[in-house]
Amino acid sequence: MAGFALLEVLMALALFASVATALATALQKLAVYSRQAQQETLLLRRLESALVETASIRPLAPGRSVLPVDASGVSLVVEVSPEPLRNQKGEILTDLYRITATARLSPGDLERRLEQVVHAPPVTP
C-alpha cells in the first residue's frame, strides 16, 4: 500500500506541475498582449491628436511635418495634400485636404496610419 500512495503523490505532483506551467505560460502571454494593447492605444491616441491638431490649422497648406521621437518613443509624420474630389456634376470640390498621420513606436517598430479628409476654406479677414 505504501508504494501505491507514493505513486499517487507523484501523479498529483506531475499534474500540479503541468497546471502550474500552463498557468504561468498563460499569464506571460497575457502580459505580452496587454503590453501590445497599450502600445496600440498609445499610437492611436497620438494619431488622433495629430489629425485633430492639423485639421484645426488655418490656412491649411499642403506639406509634410516630421515630429521627433517624444518621451514615450513615438515619432510622427503628418502629410497634408489637396484632395481632388468631384461632385455629381463633375465639378471639382475646392478646399478639401487629405491629412495622413503615421506614427511609429521606436522600440518595437510598430507603425500605424490614420487618414482624414477635411474641408478647410481659407481664412477671410
C-alpha positions in Angstrom: 0.0 0.0 0.0 2.9 2.4 0.7 4.1 2.1 -2.9 0.6 2.9 -4.2 0.4 6.1 -2.0 3.8 7.2 -3.3 2.6 6.7 -6.9 -0.5 8.8 -6.1 1.7 11.6 -4.7 4.0 11.5 -7.7 1.0 11.7 -10.1 -0.5 14.6 -8.1 2.8 16.4 -8.3 3.1 15.9 -12.0 -0.5 17.1 -12.5 0.2 20.1 -10.3 3.4 20.9 -12.2 1.6 20.7 -15.6 -1.2 23.0 -14.4 1.3 25.5 -12.9 3.3 25.5 -16.1 0.2 26.1 -18.2 -0.9 28.9 -15.8 2.5 30.6 -15.9 2.5 30.4 -19.7 -1.0 31.9 -19.9 0.0 34.7 -17.6 3.1 35.5 -19.6 1.1 35.7 -22.8 -1.5 37.9 -21.1 1.3 40.3 -20.1 2.6 40.4 -23.7 -0.9 41.0 -25.1 -1.5 43.7 -22.5 1.7 45.5 -23.5 0.8 45.3 -27.2 -2.7 46.7 -26.5 -1.1 49.6 -24.5 1.3 50.3 -27.4 -1.6 50.3 -29.9 -3.7 52.6 -27.7 -0.7 55.0 -27.4 -0.2 55.1 -31.1 -3.9 55.6 -31.9 -4.2 58.4 -29.3 -1.2 60.2 -30.8 -2.5 59.8 -34.3 -6.0 61.1 -33.4 -4.4 64.1 -31.7 -2.2 64.8 -34.7 -5.2 64.7 -37.1 -7.3 67.0 -34.9 -4.4 69.4 -34.3 -3.5 69.6 -38.0 -7.2 69.9 -39.2 -7.6 72.9 -36.9 -4.8 74.9 -38.6 -5.9 77.7 -40.8 -5.0 78.2 -43.5 -4.2 74.6 -44.1 -1.4 74.2 -46.6 -0.1 71.1 -48.3 3.2 69.8 -46.9 4.9 67.3 -44.7 5.8 67.6 -41.0 8.2 65.2 -39.2 8.0 65.3 -35.5 10.9 63.9 -33.5 10.6 60.9 -31.1 8.8 62.0 -27.9 9.3 60.7 -24.4 7.1 57.8 -25.0 9.1 56.7 -28.0 6.6 57.7 -30.7 7.6 59.6 -33.8 5.0 61.2 -36.1 4.9 62.1 -39.8 1.9 64.3 -40.8 1.3 64.9 -44.5 -1.3 67.3 -45.9 -2.3 67.1 -49.6 -5.2 68.6 -51.7 -8.0 66.1 -52.3 -9.4 66.5 -55.8 -12.9 65.2 -55.3 -15.8 65.9 -57.7 -19.5 66.3 -57.1 -22.2 64.6 -59.1 -22.0 67.3 -61.8 -18.3 66.6 -62.2 -17.2 69.9 -60.7 -14.1 69.8 -58.5 -14.8 70.5 -54.9 -12.4 73.1 -53.5 -10.7 73.4 -50.2 -10.6 69.7 -49.4 -7.4 68.3 -47.9 -6.3 64.8 -47.0 -4.4 64.6 -43.8 -2.3 61.4 -43.3 -0.7 60.8 -40.0 1.8 58.0 -39.5 3.1 57.1 -36.0 6.0 54.7 -35.3 6.9 53.3 -31.9 10.7 53.1 -31.8 11.4 50.1 -29.5 9.2 47.6 -31.3 8.9 49.4 -34.7 5.2 49.2 -34.5 3.6 51.5 -37.1 0.1 52.7 -37.6 -1.5 55.2 -40.0 -4.7 57.3 -40.0 -6.2 59.4 -42.7 -8.9 62.1 -42.7 -10.3 64.3 -45.4 -11.3 67.8 -44.1 -12.8 70.9 -45.6 -10.6 73.8 -44.8 -11.7 77.0 -46.5 -9.3 79.9 -46.5 -9.5 82.4 -43.7 -11.2 85.6 -44.6 -10.2 88.7 -42.7 
